């Protein structure tokens, strides 16, 4: 039996609630958008019910604490295809246990979730380190990213603390939404027409006049602290993988990346 949901975390929790309500043991729980028609299987679609989702969260928190809720949400942001069933398995095992299973690393499900959470943590850290802003004429600092995982929901606290007196926009061009800060609060935003928001290097007509000078200064600083005789590309690539170079102004040269 397969259960489908709308692709949201609350939708997944609703589907999990439905498995208990129907006393079903699902073979798969999958986002509706990822479902492929089959002649031999008719899935059960679970419309998101926030009260059902809240009841599942309350049950998890009672059994394993708030840290378990945080773990499951962070892992869900990985968007890995196995995540819905891993979360279902965790909930099922947690509900059946007389004690918290959160730190039971001997359990395959728990161990897998903690490993995924570590990957999420590394991606968040890289976003903290590698986001580069460009200042526009309307005094908004803009950056475009394509993280491996859907980590934008985990970024606001860091950037609000780091840039409290600036208005900024970080846009995920892969998932086509962003987070926008107006010096008071951060909001999630989408655009009907976002073709210009996919540009890593904005056109000069929308950039602040001083932005080009700042980028030149940053590149000059990077070059000045770079000692060719002590260059170790193996270590450099460990800390700054090539797939993140596209974010870095210090890696940009005329015609591409260096």
ZIWOQUI-V236016 format. One record per residue. N is the residue number from 1. RES is the residue in three letters. PSI is psi in whole degrees, -180 to 180 (NA if undefined). BURIAL is + if it has 16 or more other ideal C-beta (glycine too) atoms within 10 Angstrom, else -. D_CENTER is the distance of its C-alpha to the mean C-alpha in Angstrom with 1 decimal. Layout:
N,RES,PSI,BURIAL,D_CENTER
N,RES,PSI,BURIAL,D_CENTER
This chain:
1,UNK,135,-,29.4
2,UNK,135,-,26.1
3,UNK,135,+,24.1
4,UNK,157,+,21.7
5,UNK,177,+,19.5
6,UNK,3,+,17.8
7,UNK,-5,-,14.2
8,UNK,162,-,13.1
9,UNK,-41,+,12.8
10,UNK,-35,+,16.2
11,UNK,-41,+,17.5
12,UNK,-44,+,16.9
13,UNK,-36,+,18.6
14,UNK,-44,+,21.4
15,UNK,-40,+,21.9
16,UNK,-42,+,22.3
17,UNK,-41,+,24.7
18,UNK,-33,+,26.6
19,UNK,-35,+,27.1
20,UNK,-42,-,28.9
21,UNK,-38,-,30.8
22,UNK,-1,-,32.0
23,UNK,48,-,32.6
24,UNK,151,-,30.8
25,UNK,93,-,29.4
26,UNK,143,+,26.8
27,UNK,-32,-,26.6
28,UNK,146,+,23.2
29,UNK,123,+,20.7
30,UNK,146,+,18.7
31,UNK,141,+,17.0
32,UNK,-36,-,20.0
33,UNK,-23,-,18.6
34,UNK,-5,-,18.6
35,UNK,136,-,22.1
36,UNK,132,-,25.0
37,UNK,143,-,28.5
38,UNK,141,-,30.8
39,UNK,-20,-,34.6
40,UNK,1,-,34.5
41,UNK,133,-,31.7
42,UNK,109,-,31.0
43,UNK,160,+,27.7
44,UNK,114,+,27.6
45,UNK,132,-,25.2
46,UNK,105,+,24.1
47,UNK,137,-,23.6
48,UNK,128,+,21.3
49,UNK,111,+,23.4
50,UNK,-29,-,21.9
51,UNK,-38,-,24.9
52,UNK,-45,+,24.4
53,UNK,-41,+,20.8
54,UNK,-36,-,22.0
55,UNK,-38,-,24.7
56,UNK,-45,+,22.5
57,UNK,-42,+,20.4
58,UNK,-41,-,23.8
59,UNK,-42,+,25.1
60,UNK,-44,+,22.3
61,UNK,-40,-,22.7
62,UNK,-38,-,26.4
63,UNK,-40,+,26.3
64,UNK,-2,+,23.7
65,UNK,170,-,22.8
66,UNK,-29,-,19.9
67,UNK,-32,-,18.1
68,UNK,-39,+,17.9
69,UNK,-44,-,16.3
70,UNK,-44,-,13.6
71,UNK,-47,+,13.3
72,UNK,-39,+,13.1
73,UNK,-45,+,10.5
74,UNK,-43,+,8.1
75,UNK,-36,+,9.4
76,UNK,-34,+,9.0
77,UNK,-11,+,5.3
78,UNK,-25,+,6.5
79,UNK,15,-,8.5
80,UNK,143,-,11.4
81,UNK,-26,-,14.7
82,UNK,-8,-,16.2
83,UNK,-47,+,13.8
84,UNK,-43,+,15.9
85,UNK,-33,-,19.1
86,UNK,-43,+,17.9
87,UNK,-41,+,17.0
88,UNK,-46,+,20.3
89,UNK,-41,+,22.2
90,UNK,-48,+,20.9
91,UNK,-44,+,22.1
92,UNK,-44,-,25.3
93,UNK,-38,+,26.1
94,UNK,-42,+,25.3
95,UNK,-29,+,27.6
96,UNK,-11,-,30.3
97,UNK,149,-,30.3
98,UNK,-9,-,32.6
99,UNK,167,-,30.3
100,UNK,137,-,26.6
101,UNK,5,+,25.1
102,UNK,-39,+,22.0
103,UNK,20,-,23.5
104,UNK,80,-,25.4
105,UNK,-8,-,24.2
106,UNK,-12,-,27.1
107,UNK,130,-,25.5
108,UNK,-40,-,23.6
109,UNK,-47,+,21.0
110,UNK,-45,+,20.3
111,UNK,-43,-,20.3
112,UNK,-41,+,17.8
113,UNK,-40,+,15.3
114,UNK,-35,-,15.9
115,UNK,-42,-,15.5
116,UNK,-39,+,12.1
117,UNK,-36,+,11.1
118,UNK,-40,-,12.7
119,UNK,-41,-,10.6
120,UNK,-44,+,7.4
121,UNK,-41,-,9.7
122,UNK,-39,-,10.9
123,UNK,-39,+,7.9
124,UNK,-45,+,7.6
125,UNK,-40,-,11.3
126,UNK,-35,+,11.5
127,UNK,-40,+,9.7
128,UNK,-39,-,12.3
129,UNK,-33,-,15.0
130,UNK,-7,+,14.6
131,UNK,129,+,13.8
132,UNK,128,+,17.3
133,UNK,150,+,18.6
134,UNK,133,+,21.6
135,UNK,126,+,24.0
136,UNK,171,+,25.2
137,UNK,-27,-,28.7
138,UNK,21,-,27.6
139,UNK,36,-,26.2
140,UNK,133,+,22.5
141,UNK,121,+,20.3
142,UNK,139,+,18.0
143,UNK,142,+,15.3
144,UNK,137,+,13.6
145,UNK,163,+,10.7
146,UNK,68,-,9.5
147,UNK,153,+,6.8
148,UNK,-36,-,7.5
149,UNK,165,+,4.4
150,UNK,71,+,2.2
151,UNK,0,+,1.7
152,UNK,-39,+,4.8
153,UNK,-16,-,6.3
154,UNK,3,+,6.8
155,UNK,-27,+,8.5
156,UNK,-46,+,11.6
157,UNK,-45,-,13.8
158,UNK,-49,-,14.0
159,UNK,-28,+,14.7
160,UNK,-41,+,17.0
161,UNK,-37,-,19.0
162,UNK,-35,-,19.1
163,UNK,63,-,20.1
164,UNK,-22,-,21.8
165,UNK,17,-,24.6
166,UNK,148,-,22.7
167,UNK,130,+,21.2
168,UNK,160,+,18.0
169,UNK,123,+,15.5
170,UNK,120,+,12.2
171,UNK,128,+,11.7
172,UNK,104,+,9.2
173,UNK,-19,-,12.2
174,UNK,-42,-,10.9
175,UNK,-5,-,9.6
176,UNK,47,-,12.3
177,UNK,167,+,11.3
178,UNK,175,+,11.1
179,UNK,133,+,11.7
180,UNK,131,+,15.4
181,UNK,129,+,17.5
182,UNK,25,-,21.3
183,UNK,3,-,22.5
184,UNK,-46,-,22.6
185,UNK,161,-,19.4
186,UNK,135,+,15.9
187,UNK,151,-,15.3
188,UNK,134,-,12.9
189,UNK,154,-,14.9
190,UNK,164,-,15.6
191,UNK,139,-,18.7
192,UNK,-40,-,21.3
193,UNK,105,-,22.1
194,UNK,22,-,19.3
195,UNK,-34,-,21.1
196,UNK,-23,-,21.7
197,UNK,-8,+,18.1
198,UNK,-8,-,17.3
199,UNK,126,-,19.8
200,UNK,-35,+,18.7
201,UNK,109,-,22.2
202,UNK,154,+,23.5
203,UNK,151,-,27.1
204,UNK,-25,-,29.7
205,UNK,-17,-,30.9
206,UNK,-7,-,27.8
207,UNK,150,+,27.4
208,UNK,148,+,29.2
209,UNK,-29,-,32.4
210,UNK,-10,-,31.5
211,UNK,-42,+,28.1
212,UNK,-40,-,29.9
213,UNK,-41,-,31.9
214,UNK,-40,-,28.9
215,UNK,-37,+,27.2
216,UNK,-43,-,30.6
217,UNK,-42,-,31.0
218,UNK,-43,-,27.6
219,UNK,-39,+,28.5
220,UNK,-41,-,32.0
221,UNK,-45,-,30.6
222,UNK,-44,-,28.5
223,UNK,-36,-,31.5
224,UNK,-31,-,33.8
225,UNK,-5,-,32.0
226,UNK,114,-,31.5
227,UNK,106,-,34.5
228,UNK,-39,-,35.3
229,UNK,-22,-,37.5
230,UNK,12,-,34.8
231,UNK,130,-,32.0
232,UNK,95,-,30.3
233,UNK,-29,-,27.9
234,UNK,-48,-,27.0
235,UNK,-40,-,25.7
236,UNK,-44,-,24.2
237,UNK,-26,-,22.1
238,UNK,-39,-,21.0
239,UNK,-31,-,19.5
240,UNK,80,+,18.6
241,UNK,151,-,17.9
242,UNK,-34,-,19.3
243,UNK,-14,-,16.2
244,UNK,-6,+,15.1
245,UNK,-30,+,18.6
246,UNK,-19,+,18.0
247,UNK,-21,+,16.2
248,UNK,120,+,19.2
249,UNK,-31,+,22.3
250,UNK,-14,+,24.4
251,UNK,-10,+,23.8
252,UNK,135,+,24.9
253,UNK,171,-,28.6
254,UNK,118,-,30.7
255,UNK,0,-,29.8
256,UNK,-146,-,26.6
257,UNK,159,-,25.0
258,UNK,NA,-,27.0
